[in-house]
Amino acid sequence: MDNPTYTFQRWHGTLLFWAIIFLAVLINTVISSLLSKLEGLILILHILGFFAVLIPLVYMAPHGSASDVFTLFLNHGGWSTQGLSFFVGLIGNVFSMLGADGAIHVSLSSKASWRSYADDVQMSEEVRNASTVVPRSMITSILLNGALGFGMLIAVLFCVGDMDAALHSPTGYPFMGIFVQATHSIGASTVMAMVVTVLSVCATIGFLASSSRMTWAFARDRGLPGWQYLSKVEPRTSIPLVSVAVTTTIACLLGLINIGSSTAFNDVISLTINGLYSSYFICCSLLLWRRCTGAIHIPAPGNPTHESHLPSTSSRPTLPLTWGPWRMPGIFGIVVNAFGCVYMLIILFFSFWPPVTPTTAQTMNYSVLVTGTVVAFAVVYYFLYARRFYVGPVVEL
């Protein structure tokens, strides 16, 4: 945007990708003791950045009509019907709704373990009063970011200006084209784009911390190959360095794909939707089944849960299920779970579709192939090896 003569090369993107990853590793390991303060600073930047982009955009950009914002539908993918185009295009919006369960990794605990993510990103088992704090954190996160996101969405739609010019922006990023059209200033647009970029980089810090901890937790449960090594924690800092190193290495190797094919790299990135929504669907469908069969009991007064009777290591399916203090009772809960299952099935189905038609080797969505390969490997690994060691989550009291 500031240098019209610059010619982007895919290896440039890979090097930037690695630089951001290594910055996240540095913060999560070397200066992990400052992470809680840094996360607080990022939250402030998140709120201030919202207004830093929203105010100049709304004030300086020409505004479109309400009919264009709420009734205009486009079909640039060449699909046979507008309805089909809507569902295929829905996947891009769904991506921004991922991570609501990220609050599960948010901890208010001050325990010594997991201090590498201090008070911010830990497993929910490290949270004090987790049955109340975790759901409250999830709802608060959805309400806060949902309100900010919806406000920004409406503002951008009213201020988009020339849609074709934004989509064909020389930068390759339509949001930068919208900023330029709105402000008519390269400098102002650069600052606004920098806010978005910096916040995206900050999010990587949490992504690495969360993914490495999830890797450690599943390895502790003996559910991953090489769990004997991945489950180790560095005794001096209580950081799972092996899990951090493996997670970082895999991410850097995936970044090499971008050099050979940006299409293949985008397909790997799209696995985020397939993987997370598959895990959401499994949990939501099992909860719906338990609700409909009445298998989850309301705890008796004075005995709110059965967790006090758990052994130090066990498999949860053998234990009676009781509701925690946070639940949606009766038919309302069933309706919400049923709606969630239907919604996720639609998203999963269309997440494997290509973005445009006719489909070529460059526009094909290969995520179905990668997803199928991962599922096949997991099934084979379980029946040939893991079933002798993996018996379910380890419960530590």
BAFIKE-802682 format. One record per residue: residue in one letter; chain; x, y, z of N, C-alpha, C in turn. Coordinates in steps of 0.1 Angstrom, whole numbers, plus 5000, padded with zeros to 4 digits. Each point is the difference from the previous one (the first is absolute). Example, Ala and Ser with C-alpha at 12.3 -4.5 7.8 and 13.67 -1.06 7.14 Angstrom:
BEGIN
aa,ch,n_xx,n_yy,n_zz,ca_xx,ca_yy,ca_zz,c_xx,c_yy,c_zz
a,A,5132,4943,5078,4991,5012,5000,5009,5012,5000
s,A,4996,5011,4993,5009,5011,5000,4992,5011,5008
***
This chain:
BEGIN
aa,ch,n_xx,n_yy,n_zz,ca_xx,ca_yy,ca_zz,c_xx,c_yy,c_zz
m,A,5008,4988,5000,4992,5012,5000,5009,5013,5000
d,A,5011,4999,5007,5009,5012,5001,5010,4999,4989
n,A,5002,4989,4994,5010,4998,4989,4994,4993,4988
p,A,4995,5008,4991,4993,4994,4988,5009,4992,4991
t,A,5013,5002,5001,5010,4992,4992,5003,4986,5006
y,A,4996,4998,5012,5003,4987,5007,4993,4989,4993
t,A,5008,4989,4998,4994,4988,4994,5001,4989,5011
f,A,4988,4995,5004,5000,4990,5011,5004,4986,4994
q,A,5008,4994,5008,5004,4986,4997,4995,4991,5011
r,A,4996,4988,4997,4994,4991,5010,5010,4997,5012
w,A,5013,5000,4996,5009,4997,5011,5001,5011,5010
h,A,4997,5012,4995,4999,5012,5010,4990,4997,5011
g,A,4988,4995,4995,4990,4997,5010,5004,4989,5010
t,A,5008,4990,4995,5004,4989,5009,5010,5005,5010
l,A,5009,5009,4996,5010,5006,5009,4993,5008,5011
l,A,4990,5008,4996,4992,5008,5009,4993,4991,5010
f,A,4994,4989,4995,4993,4990,5008,5009,4994,5010
w,A,5012,4997,4996,5010,4994,5010,5004,5011,5011
a,A,5002,5012,4995,5004,5011,5010,4989,5001,5011
i,A,4987,5000,4996,4989,5001,5009,5000,4988,5010
i,A,5002,4989,4994,5000,4987,5008,5011,5001,5011
f,A,5012,5004,4996,5012,5001,5009,4998,5010,5011
l,A,4993,5011,4996,4996,5010,5010,4991,4994,5010
a,A,4990,4993,4996,4991,4993,5009,5008,4990,5009
v,A,5009,4993,4995,5008,4991,5008,5008,5007,5010
l,A,5006,5011,4996,5008,5008,5010,4992,5005,5011
i,A,4988,5004,4998,4991,5006,5010,4995,4988,5009
n,A,4998,4989,4994,4994,4988,5008,5010,4993,5008
t,A,5013,5002,4997,5011,4992,5007,5009,5009,5008
v,A,5007,5009,4993,5011,5008,5006,4995,5010,5009
i,A,4989,5007,4996,4995,5011,5009,4985,4996,5004
s,A,4998,4988,5003,4986,4995,5003,4995,5007,5013
s,A,5009,5004,5009,4996,5006,5012,4993,5013,4998
l,A,5002,5006,4988,4993,5013,4997,4988,4998,4992
l,A,4996,4988,4997,4989,4998,4991,4987,5005,5005
s,A,4997,4999,5013,4987,5005,5005,4999,5015,4998
k,A,5011,5007,5003,5000,5015,4997,4998,5003,4986
l,A,5007,4992,4991,4999,5002,4986,4986,4997,4995
e,A,4993,4990,5005,4987,4997,4996,4990,5011,5004
g,A,5002,5006,5011,4992,5011,5004,5002,5012,4991
l,A,5012,5002,4996,5003,5011,4990,4993,4997,4987
i,A,5000,4988,4996,4994,4996,4987,4985,5003,5000
l,A,4994,4997,5012,4986,5003,5002,4997,5014,4998
i,A,5008,5009,5006,4999,5014,4998,5001,5004,4985
l,A,5010,4995,4994,5002,5003,4985,4988,4995,4992
h,A,4994,4989,5004,4989,4994,4993,4988,5010,5000
i,A,4997,5006,5012,4989,5009,5001,5004,5014,4993
l,A,5012,5005,5003,5003,5013,4994,5002,4998,4984
g,A,5005,4989,4996,5001,4998,4986,4987,5000,4992
f,A,4990,4995,5007,4986,4999,4994,4996,5015,4997
f,A,5001,5009,5009,4996,5014,4998,5010,5007,4991
a,A,5013,4996,5000,5009,5006,4991,4997,4998,4985
v,A,4994,4988,4998,4996,4997,4986,4986,5005,4997
l,A,4991,4998,5009,4986,5003,4998,4997,5015,4998
i,A,5006,5008,5008,4997,5014,5000,5004,5007,4987
p,A,5013,4999,4995,5003,5006,4987,4993,4994,4988
l,A,4997,4987,5001,4993,4993,4989,4986,5005,4999
v,A,4993,5002,5011,4986,5004,4999,4999,5015,4997
y,A,5010,5008,5005,4999,5014,4999,5005,5005,4986
m,A,5010,4993,4994,5005,5005,4987,4995,4993,4988
a,A,4995,4988,5001,4995,4993,4988,4987,5004,4996
p,A,4997,4999,4986,4986,5002,4996,4992,4988,5004
h,A,4987,5003,5003,4992,4989,5006,4990,4995,4989
g,A,4999,4987,4999,4991,4993,4991,4985,5001,5006
s,A,4991,4994,4993,4986,5000,5004,4998,4987,5008
a,A,4989,5001,5009,4996,4989,5008,4996,4988,4992
s,A,4993,5003,4989,4996,4989,4991,5011,4992,4995
d,A,5011,5006,4996,5012,4993,4995,5006,4992,5011
v,A,5000,5005,5012,5007,4993,5011,4992,4988,5004
f,A,4986,5001,5001,4992,4989,5006,4993,4991,4989
t,A,4999,5005,4988,4992,4992,4990,5008,4996,4988
l,A,5013,5005,4998,5007,4997,4988,5009,4987,5002
f,A,4998,4990,4992,5008,4988,5000,5007,4999,4987
l,A,5013,4996,5001,5009,4998,4988,5003,4985,4998
n,A,5003,4997,4988,5003,4986,4996,5012,5001,4991
h,A,5012,5002,5006,5012,5001,4992,5007,4986,4998
g,A,4994,4990,5006,5006,4987,4999,4995,4992,4988
g,A,4990,5005,4993,4994,4993,4989,4991,4989,5003
w,A,4994,5000,5012,4992,4989,5004,4986,5001,4993
s,A,4993,4989,4999,4988,4999,4992,4988,5008,5007
t,A,5000,5001,5013,4990,5008,5007,5006,5009,5010
q,A,4992,5010,5004,5005,5009,5010,5000,4993,5014
g,A,4991,4991,5002,5000,4993,5013,5013,4992,5002
l,A,5004,4993,4989,5012,4992,5001,5013,5009,5002
s,A,5000,5011,4993,5010,5010,5002,5001,5005,5014
f,A,4988,5002,5006,5000,5005,5014,5006,4990,5009
f,A,4997,4987,4999,5006,4990,5009,5015,4998,4998
v,A,5004,5000,4988,5015,4999,4997,5007,5012,5006
g,A,4994,5012,4998,5007,5012,5005,4999,5001,5015
l,A,4991,4993,5006,4998,5001,5015,5013,4995,5007
i,A,5008,4992,4994,5011,4994,5006,5010,5011,5004
g,A,5002,5010,4992,5009,5010,5003,4996,5008,5013
n,A,4987,5002,5001,4995,5006,5013,5001,4991,5012
v,A,4998,4988,4998,5001,4990,5011,5014,5000,5006
f,A,5010,5002,4992,5014,4999,5005,5002,5010,5011
s,A,4993,5012,4999,5002,5010,5010,4993,4997,5013
m,A,4991,4990,5000,4992,4996,5011,5007,4989,5008
l,A,5011,4995,4995,5007,4989,5007,5006,5005,5012
g,A,5003,4990,5009,5007,5004,5012,4992,5004,5012
a,A,4987,4999,4999,4992,5004,5012,5004,4991,5012
d,A,5005,4988,4997,5004,4991,5011,5014,5004,5005
g,A,5006,5011,4994,5013,5004,5005,4999,5004,5014
a,A,4989,5004,5005,4998,5004,5014,5002,4988,5009
i,A,4999,4988,4995,5003,4988,5008,5014,5000,5004
h,A,5009,5006,4992,5014,5001,5004,5003,5012,5008
v,A,4990,5008,5004,5003,5012,5007,4999,4996,5015
s,A,5010,5004,5007,5001,4996,5014,5002,5012,5009
l,A,4993,5000,5012,5002,5010,5010,5008,4993,5011
s,A,5007,4989,4997,5007,4993,5011,5014,5006,5002
s,A,5005,4998,5012,5013,5005,5003,5009,4988,5004
k,A,4996,4988,4995,5008,4988,5003,5014,5001,4994
a,A,5009,4993,5005,5014,5000,4995,5001,4994,4986
s,A,4993,4989,4998,5001,4994,4987,4993,5009,4989
w,A,5005,4998,4988,4996,5008,4988,5002,5014,5001
r,A,5011,5004,5008,5002,5014,5002,5005,5007,4987
s,A,5003,4992,4990,5004,5005,4987,4989,5008,4993
y,A,4988,4997,5003,4989,5008,4995,4993,5007,5012
a,A,5007,5000,5011,4996,5008,5012,4985,4999,5003
d,A,4994,5012,5000,4985,5000,5004,4991,5001,4988
d,A,5005,4997,4988,4992,5003,4988,4996,4987,4993
v,A,5009,4992,4995,4997,4989,4992,5004,4987,5006
q,A,4992,4993,5006,5003,4987,5006,4988,4990,4998
m,A,5002,4988,5004,4990,4991,4998,4989,5003,5011
s,A,4988,4997,4997,4989,5003,5009,5001,4993,5013
e,A,5008,4989,5001,5001,4993,5012,5009,5008,5010
e,A,5007,5011,4995,5008,5008,5008,4992,5012,5006
v,A,4987,5001,4996,4992,5012,5004,4994,4997,5013
r,A,5000,5010,5009,4993,4999,5012,4985,5002,4998
n,A,4992,4991,5005,4986,5000,4998,4996,5000,4985
a,A,5007,4990,4993,4999,4999,4986,4986,4999,4995
s,A,4991,4992,5007,4987,4998,4995,4991,5013,4998
t,A,5004,5010,5007,4994,5013,4999,5008,5010,4992
v,A,5013,5001,5003,5009,5010,4993,5001,4997,4985
v,A,5002,4988,4996,5002,4997,4986,4988,5003,4991
p,A,4988,4996,5004,4988,5004,4992,4998,5015,5000
r,A,5002,5006,5011,4999,5015,5001,5010,5007,4991
s,A,5012,4995,4999,5010,5005,4992,4996,4999,4985
m,A,4995,4988,4997,4996,4998,4986,4988,5010,4996
i,A,4990,5001,5008,4989,5009,4997,5005,5014,4999
t,A,5008,5004,5010,5005,5014,4999,5008,5003,4988
s,A,5009,4990,4996,5007,5002,4988,4992,5001,4987
i,A,4989,4992,5000,4991,5000,4988,4993,5014,5000
l,A,4995,5004,5011,4992,5013,5000,5009,5012,4997
l,A,5012,5000,5006,5009,5011,4997,5005,5001,4985
n,A,5006,4989,4996,5005,4999,4986,4989,5000,4990
g,A,4989,4994,5004,4988,5000,4990,4995,5014,4998
a,A,4999,5008,5010,4995,5013,4999,5010,5009,4992
l,A,5013,4998,5003,5010,5008,4992,5001,4995,4986
g,A,4999,4987,4998,5001,4995,4986,4988,5004,4992
f,A,4988,4999,5006,4988,5004,4992,5000,5015,4997
g,A,5005,5008,5009,5001,5015,4998,5010,5003,4988
m,A,5011,4993,5000,5010,5002,4990,4994,4995,4986
l,A,4993,4989,5000,4994,4994,4988,4991,5010,4994
i,A,4991,5005,5008,4990,5010,4994,5007,5012,4995
a,A,5010,5005,5007,5008,5012,4996,5007,4997,4987
v,A,5006,4989,4998,5007,4997,4988,4991,4999,4988
l,A,4988,4993,5002,4991,4998,4989,4994,5014,4996
f,A,4998,5009,5009,4995,5013,4996,5011,5009,4993
c,A,5013,4997,5003,5011,5008,4996,5008,4993,4989
v,A,4996,4989,4994,5008,4992,4991,5003,5007,4988
g,A,4992,5009,4995,5002,5008,4988,5000,4991,4988
d,A,5010,5001,4991,5000,4992,4988,5004,4986,5003
m,A,4991,4991,5000,5002,4986,5004,5011,4993,4991
d,A,4999,5002,4987,5009,4994,4990,5014,5005,5002
a,A,5002,5014,5003,5013,5005,5003,5006,4995,5012
a,A,4992,4997,5011,5005,4995,5012,5004,4985,4998
l,A,4992,4993,4993,5003,4986,4997,5013,4998,4992
h,A,5003,5009,4991,5012,5000,4992,5010,5010,5004
s,A,5001,5002,5013,5010,5009,5006,5014,4995,4996
p,A,5009,5009,4996,5014,4996,4997,5007,4993,5012
t,A,4995,5003,5012,5006,4994,5012,4997,4985,5001
g,A,4989,4996,4994,4995,4986,5001,4991,4998,5012
y,A,4998,5011,5008,4991,4999,5011,4989,5011,4999
p,A,4987,4995,4998,4989,5010,4998,4999,5010,5011
f,A,5002,4996,5013,4998,5010,5010,5010,5012,4999
m,A,5012,4997,4995,5009,5012,4997,4994,5009,4989
g,A,4994,4994,4990,4994,5008,4990,4989,5008,5005
i,A,4992,4995,5009,4989,5007,5006,5005,5012,5008
f,A,5011,4998,5008,5006,5011,5007,5005,5011,4991
v,A,5006,4996,4989,5005,5011,4991,4989,5008,4994
q,A,4989,4992,4996,4988,5007,4994,4994,5010,5010
a,A,5000,4995,5013,4993,5008,5010,5008,5012,5004
t,A,5013,4999,5002,5008,5011,5005,5007,5009,4989
h,A,5001,4994,4988,5008,5006,4990,5014,5005,5004
s,A,5005,4992,5010,5013,5003,5005,5008,4986,5002
i,A,5011,4999,4994,5008,4988,5002,5005,4999,5014
g,A,5004,5011,5006,5005,5000,5014,4990,4996,5009
a,A,4988,5005,5000,4989,4996,5009,4996,4986,4998
s,A,5000,4996,4987,4996,4986,4997,5011,4990,5006
t,A,5012,5004,4999,5011,4992,5005,4999,4998,5015
v,A,4997,5011,5007,4998,4999,5015,4988,4991,5003
m,A,4989,5001,4993,4989,4992,5003,5003,4985,4997
a,A,5007,4998,4989,5004,4986,4997,5009,4994,5010
m,A,5009,5009,5005,5010,4996,5010,4993,4995,5013
v,A,4989,5007,5004,4993,4996,5011,4994,4986,4999
v,A,4995,4997,4988,4994,4986,4997,5012,4990,5001
t,A,5011,5004,4993,5011,4990,5000,5006,4997,5013
v,A,5002,5011,5008,5006,4998,5013,4991,4991,5009
l,A,4987,5002,5000,4991,4992,5008,5000,4986,4995
s,A,5002,4997,4987,5001,4987,4995,5012,4993,5005
v,A,5011,5008,5000,5013,4994,5005,4999,4997,5015
c,A,4993,5008,5007,4998,4998,5015,4992,4987,5002
a,A,4990,4998,4991,4992,4988,5001,5008,4987,4999
t,A,5011,5001,4992,5009,4988,4998,5006,4996,5013
i,A,5003,5009,5009,5005,4997,5013,4991,4990,5008
g,A,4987,5004,5000,4991,4991,5006,4998,4987,4993
f,A,5000,5000,4987,4998,4988,4992,5011,4990,5004
l,A,5012,5005,5000,5012,4990,5003,4998,4995,5014
a,A,4997,5009,5010,4999,4995,5013,4989,4990,5002
s,A,4989,5003,4994,4988,4991,5001,5003,4986,4993
s,A,5005,5001,4988,5003,4987,4992,5010,4992,5007
s,A,5011,5006,5005,5010,4992,5007,4995,4994,5013
r,A,4991,5007,5007,4994,4995,5012,4990,4988,4997
m,A,4993,5002,4990,4991,4989,4996,5008,4988,4996
t,A,5011,5002,4993,5009,4989,4996,5005,4993,5012
w,A,5004,5008,5010,5005,4994,5013,4989,4992,5007
a,A,4988,5006,5000,4989,4993,5008,4997,4987,4993
f,A,4999,5000,4987,4996,4987,4993,5011,4990,5002
a,A,5013,5005,4999,5011,4991,5002,5000,4994,5015
r,A,4997,5009,5009,4999,4995,5014,4989,4989,5001
d,A,4990,5001,4992,4989,4989,5000,5004,4988,4992
r,A,5013,5001,4994,5005,4989,4992,4992,4998,4987
g,A,4995,5011,4994,4993,5000,4988,5007,5003,4988
l,A,5013,5004,5001,5008,5004,4988,5012,4992,4998
p,A,5004,4998,4988,5013,4993,4998,5011,5008,5007
g,A,5009,4992,5007,5011,5007,5007,4996,5007,5012
w,A,4989,4995,5007,4995,5006,5012,5010,5000,5011
q,A,5009,4991,5000,5010,4999,5011,5008,5013,5000
y,A,5003,5006,4988,5008,5012,5000,4992,5012,5000
l,A,4989,5000,4993,4991,5012,4999,4994,5004,5013
s,A,4999,4990,5009,4993,5003,5013,5010,5006,5011
k,A,5013,5001,4996,5010,5005,5009,4998,5015,5002
v,A,5003,5005,5013,5000,5014,5003,5013,5004,5006
e,A,5005,5011,4995,5013,5005,5005,4999,5004,5014
p,A,5007,4993,5010,4998,5002,5014,5003,5014,5005
r,A,5009,5007,4994,5003,5013,5006,4990,5011,4997
t,A,4994,4999,4988,4990,5010,4996,4986,4995,4998
s,A,4998,4987,5002,4987,4993,4998,4994,5003,4986
i,A,5009,5001,4990,4996,5002,4986,5002,4986,4993
p,A,4989,4996,4992,5002,4988,4992,5008,5003,4988
l,A,5013,5001,5001,5009,5004,4989,4999,4991,4988
v,A,4999,4987,5003,5000,4990,4989,4987,5003,4991
s,A,4989,5002,5007,4988,5002,4992,5000,5014,4993
v,A,5006,5010,5006,5002,5012,4993,5009,4999,4988
a,A,5011,4992,5001,5009,4998,4989,4994,4992,4989
v,A,4992,4990,5003,4993,4992,4990,4990,5008,4993
t,A,4992,5008,5007,4990,5008,4994,5006,5010,4991
t,A,5011,5006,5004,5007,5010,4992,5005,4994,4987
t,A,5007,4989,5002,5006,4993,4988,4989,4996,4990
i,A,4989,4995,5004,4989,4997,4991,4995,5012,4993
a,A,4998,5011,5007,4995,5012,4994,5010,5006,4990
c,A,5013,4999,5003,5010,5005,4990,5001,4991,4988
l,A,4999,4987,5001,4999,4991,4989,4988,5003,4991
l,A,4989,5002,5006,4988,5003,4992,5002,5014,4993
g,A,5007,5009,5005,5003,5012,4993,5008,4998,4988
l,A,5008,4990,4998,5007,4997,4988,4990,4997,4988
i,A,4989,4995,5004,4990,4996,4989,4996,5013,4992
n,A,5000,5011,5007,4997,5013,4993,5009,5003,4989
i,A,5013,4996,5001,5009,5003,4989,4997,4992,4987
g,A,4996,4988,5002,4996,4992,4988,4987,5003,4995
s,A,4990,5002,5009,4986,5002,4995,4992,5007,5010
s,A,4995,5012,4997,4992,5007,5009,4986,4994,5002
t,A,4996,4993,4989,4987,4992,5001,5001,4989,5011
a,A,5011,4992,4999,5001,4990,5010,5001,5005,5014
f,A,5007,5011,5001,5002,5006,5014,4987,5005,5005
n,A,4991,5007,4992,4987,5004,5004,4991,4988,5004
d,A,5002,4989,4993,4992,4988,5003,5004,4995,5014
v,A,5013,5001,5003,5004,4995,5014,4994,5010,5010
i,A,5000,5013,4997,4995,5009,5010,4985,4998,5001
s,A,4993,4996,4989,4985,4998,5001,4997,4988,5009
l,A,5010,4992,5003,4997,4988,5009,4996,5005,5014
t,A,5003,5013,5003,4996,5005,5013,4985,4999,5002
i,A,4993,5003,4989,4985,4999,5001,4996,4985,5001
n,A,5006,4992,4992,4996,4985,5000,5003,4994,5014
g,A,5012,5003,5005,5004,4994,5012,4993,5005,5012
l,A,4999,5013,5002,4993,5005,5012,4985,4997,4999
y,A,4994,5002,4989,4985,4998,5000,4997,4985,5001
s,A,5009,4991,4996,4998,4986,5002,5000,4997,5015
s,A,5010,5006,5007,5001,4997,5015,4988,5007,5007
y,A,4995,5011,4995,4988,5006,5006,4988,4991,4998
f,A,4999,4995,4988,4988,4992,4997,5000,4987,5008
i,A,5011,4994,5002,5001,4988,5008,4995,5003,5014
c,A,5005,5010,5006,4995,5004,5014,4985,5004,5000
c,A,4996,5008,4991,4986,5005,5000,4990,4988,4997
s,A,5004,4991,4991,4991,4989,4997,4999,4990,5012
l,A,5011,4998,5007,5000,4991,5011,4992,5006,5012
l,A,5001,5013,5002,4992,5007,5010,4986,5000,4996
l,A,4996,5001,4988,4986,4999,4996,4994,4987,5002
w,A,5008,4989,4997,4996,4987,5003,4998,4997,5015
r,A,5009,5005,5008,4999,4999,5015,4988,5007,5005
r,A,4997,5012,4994,4988,5008,5004,4987,4992,4997
c,A,5000,4995,4988,4987,4993,4995,4998,4987,5008
t,A,5010,4994,5004,4999,4987,5008,4999,5002,5015
g,A,5001,5013,5004,5000,5002,5015,5011,4995,5007
a,A,5012,4998,4994,5011,4994,5006,5008,5009,5009
i,A,4997,5013,5000,5007,5010,5008,4991,5004,5012
h,A,5004,4998,5012,4991,5002,5011,5003,5013,5007
i,A,4990,5005,5006,5001,5012,5008,5006,4997,5014
p,A,5010,5006,5004,5007,4996,5012,4991,5003,5012
a,A,5001,4991,5010,4992,5002,5013,5006,5011,5008
p,A,4992,5007,5007,5005,5011,5009,5011,4995,5009
g,A,5010,5008,5001,5011,4996,5009,5010,4991,4993
n,A,4997,4995,4988,5009,4992,4993,5000,5004,4985
p,A,5005,5012,4997,4999,5006,4987,5006,4992,4989
t,A,5010,4992,5002,5006,4992,4989,5006,4987,5007
h,A,5003,4991,4991,5006,4988,5004,5015,5000,4999
e,A,5006,5012,4997,5014,5000,4998,5008,4996,5012
s,A,4995,5002,5012,5007,4996,5012,5002,4986,5002
h,A,4993,4992,4992,5001,4985,5001,5009,4994,4989
l,A,5006,5009,4991,5008,4995,4989,5013,4995,5005
p,A,5005,4989,4994,5014,4996,5003,5010,5009,4994
s,A,5012,4999,5003,5011,5009,4995,5001,4998,4985
t,A,4998,4988,4995,5000,4998,4985,4989,4991,4996
s,A,4991,5004,4991,4989,4992,4996,4995,5004,4987
s,A,4991,4993,4994,4993,5003,4988,4986,5005,5003
r,A,4997,5012,4996,4988,5007,5004,4987,4992,4996
p,A,4999,4993,4989,4987,4994,4996,4995,4990,5011
t,A,5009,4995,5009,4995,4990,5010,4994,5007,5012
l,A,5000,5014,5000,4995,5007,5011,4986,5006,4998
p,A,4992,5001,5010,4987,5007,4998,5001,5014,4996
l,A,4991,5005,4991,5001,5013,4995,4990,5009,5008
t,A,5004,5012,5005,4991,5009,5006,5002,5014,4994
w,A,4990,5008,5000,5001,5014,4995,5008,5008,5010
g,A,5008,5009,4994,5007,5010,5008,4991,5012,5002
p,A,5006,5010,5006,4992,5012,5004,4996,5008,4988
w,A,5005,4998,4988,4997,5008,4988,4994,4991,4990
r,A,4987,5002,4997,4994,4991,4990,4987,5007,4996
m,A,4995,4996,4988,4987,5004,4995,4990,4989,5001
p,A,4991,5001,5009,4992,4988,5004,4989,4997,4990
g,A,4995,4987,5000,4988,4996,4993,5001,5001,4985
i,A,4988,5003,4994,4999,5001,4986,5008,5011,4993
f,A,5003,5010,5008,5008,5011,4994,5014,4995,4997
g,A,5006,4992,5009,5013,4995,4997,5000,4990,4988
i,A,4989,4992,4999,4999,4991,4989,5000,5007,4987
v,A,4991,5011,4999,4999,5008,4988,5013,5006,4996
v,A,5007,5006,5010,5013,5006,4997,5010,4990,4995
n,A,5001,4988,5006,5009,4990,4996,4997,4995,4986
a,A,4987,4998,4997,4995,4995,4987,5004,5010,4989
f,A,4997,5013,5003,5003,5010,4990,5015,5000,4998
g,A,5008,4999,5010,5015,5000,4999,5005,4989,4991
c,A,4994,4988,5002,5004,4988,4992,4997,5002,4986
v,A,4988,5005,4997,4996,5002,4986,5009,5011,4993
y,A,5002,5011,5007,5009,5010,4995,5014,4995,4997
m,A,5005,4992,5009,5014,4995,4998,5001,4990,4989
l,A,4989,4992,4998,5000,4991,4989,5000,5007,4986
i,A,4993,5011,5000,5000,5008,4988,5013,5006,4997
i,A,5006,5005,5011,5014,5006,4998,5010,4990,4996
l,A,5000,4988,5006,5009,4990,4997,4999,4995,4985
f,A,4987,4999,4996,4997,4996,4986,5006,5009,4990
f,A,4997,5013,5002,5005,5010,4990,5014,5004,5002
s,A,5007,4997,5011,5014,5003,5002,5009,4993,4991
f,A,4995,4989,4994,5008,4992,4990,4998,5004,4986
w,A,4991,5010,4997,4997,5004,4987,5011,5010,4995
p,A,5003,5000,4987,5009,5010,4994,4993,5014,5000
p,A,5008,5011,5000,4994,5013,5001,4993,5005,4987
v,A,5004,4995,4989,4995,5004,4987,4997,4988,4991
t,A,4992,5002,4990,4998,4990,4989,5001,5007,4987
p,A,5005,4993,4989,5005,4987,5000,5013,4998,5008
t,A,5002,4988,5005,5011,4998,5009,5012,4995,4992
t,A,5011,5005,5003,5013,4996,4994,5009,4995,5011
a,A,5012,4995,4996,5010,4995,5010,5004,5011,5009
q,A,5000,5013,4995,5004,5011,5009,4989,5005,5010
t,A,4987,4997,4996,4989,5005,5009,4994,4989,5008
m,A,5005,4987,4998,4994,4989,5007,5002,5001,5015
n,A,4991,4996,5008,5001,4999,5014,5004,4986,5004
y,A,5013,4999,5004,5006,4987,5003,4998,4996,5014
s,A,4993,5008,5008,5000,4998,5014,4993,4987,5003
v,A,4991,4995,4992,4993,4987,5002,5010,4989,4999
l,A,5010,5001,4992,5010,4990,4999,5009,5000,5012
v,A,5004,5011,5005,5008,5001,5012,4993,4996,5012
t,A,4987,5004,5001,4992,4996,5012,4998,4985,5000
g,A,4997,4994,4988,4998,4986,5000,5013,4992,5003
t,A,5012,5006,4996,5012,4993,5003,5003,5000,5015
v,A,4997,5012,5007,5003,5001,5014,4990,4990,5008
v,A,4988,5000,4996,4990,4991,5006,5005,4985,4999
a,A,5004,4996,4987,5004,4987,4998,5013,4996,5009
f,A,5009,5010,5000,5012,4997,5009,4996,4999,5014
a,A,4991,5008,5005,4996,4999,5014,4993,4987,5003
v,A,4992,4995,4991,4993,4987,5002,5010,4989,5000
v,A,5009,5000,4990,5010,4989,5000,5009,5001,5012
y,A,5004,5012,5004,5009,5001,5011,4994,4995,5013
y,A,4987,5003,5001,4993,4996,5013,4999,4984,5000
f,A,4996,4994,4990,4997,4986,5000,5013,4992,5000
l,A,5011,5005,4994,5012,4993,5000,5009,5002,5012
y,A,4998,5012,5007,5010,5003,5010,4993,5007,5012
a,A,4993,5011,4998,4996,5009,5011,4990,4993,5009
r,A,4992,4991,4996,4989,4994,5008,5006,4993,5012
r,A,5013,4996,4999,5006,4993,5011,5004,5010,5011
f,A,5001,5013,4997,5005,5010,5010,4989,5010,5003
y,A,4992,5004,4990,4991,5011,5001,4987,4995,5006
v,A,4996,5005,5012,4987,4995,5006,4991,5012,5003
g,A,5003,5012,4995,4992,5011,5003,5008,5011,5007
p,A,4994,5011,5003,5007,5011,5006,5005,4996,5014
v,A,5012,5005,5004,5005,4998,5013,4994,5011,5009
v,A,4994,4995,5011,4994,5009,5010,5010,5002,5012
e,A,5004,5013,5002,5010,5002,5010,4993,5009,5011
l,A,5000,4995,5012,4993,5008,5011,5011,5006,5009
***
